[in-house]
Amino acid sequence: LSNELFSKSEFDVWARDRLVRLRIDSALPDREPNADLGIRKKKYIEQLKRRYDVHGHPTVVLVSPRGAVVKSYRGYRKGNSDYYFGNIKQAHRVAEREYGAWREKLEARGYRMWQSRDGRKLLAKLIRYQPGKVTLVDPDGNRGTTSFKKLCDADQAWIMLEKKRYEERSNR
């Protein structure tokens, strides 16, 4: 599977902006230089195998941005890379549609995509603005506070517009 599909430039070009790829080799060496690290790795791999119902190798699991399993493929037959690639593309389309519907529901409730000056993005809702800092909450309820200056120009402008609207409503 690696030789026939995952290492090919066509797959790499397609997957580069569409997937976060994680490869886990459950065959850890018997001797890990750091014994504690080796134990933690084995436990983590076992958790992943249980979480994603992995019972054979290779297993390819496509997970949506929300964390839901879209499709799981177990095994691979040599020479079937085109078929396998088509299945992955189809599962990706399903994940995109599912994520789009989920995001629309959240945006109707006041969530929006925020971006930092270094390009990192977060789907969250503004819950507090204080001069110089903003507090956001993500869909899982995790709160975070950041400097206003770390937000991209468009997000800063959006906050200032919302602040102006709020002040206008308050003055009526």
C-alpha positions, 0 to 999 in steps of 0.5 A: 500500500505504501509503495503502490499508493501513499509514496506516489506523487499523485497521491501526495499532491492530492492529499497535501491540502486535504488530509492530515496523514498519520502513520502508526507502526504498532510493531515497536522495537523490543528495546526502547532507549527510554523505557517509560517512553516505550510503555507510553507509546505502546499504551497510546497505540493500543488506545488508538487501535481500540478507538478506531477498531483496528484488527488487522494491518494495514488499516486506513481510517479516514476521520472527519475534522470533527473526529468522527470515523468516515470510513475504515479500510482493512487490508490491501491487495497488491495492484489495487491502488487505483481502486483504493485511491478512489475509495479514499477520495469518495470518503473525503467527499463525504467528510467534507459534506458532513463537516460543511453541514456541521459548520453551518449549524455552528455559524448560525449559532455565532461561531466563525473561523478565526485566524491568527497572524501566523495563519493558524485557524480556529472555529470558535465564538467570541465570548468576551472582548476586553481592550487588548484581549479576546476570549473565544470558546470552541465547539467543545467548550474549550475557552482560550484568551489571546491578544487582540494583536495576534488576530489577523486584520480581518478578525480585528476589523470584525471585532471593532465592527461588532463593538461599534454595533453593540455600543450603538444598541446600548445608546438607544 
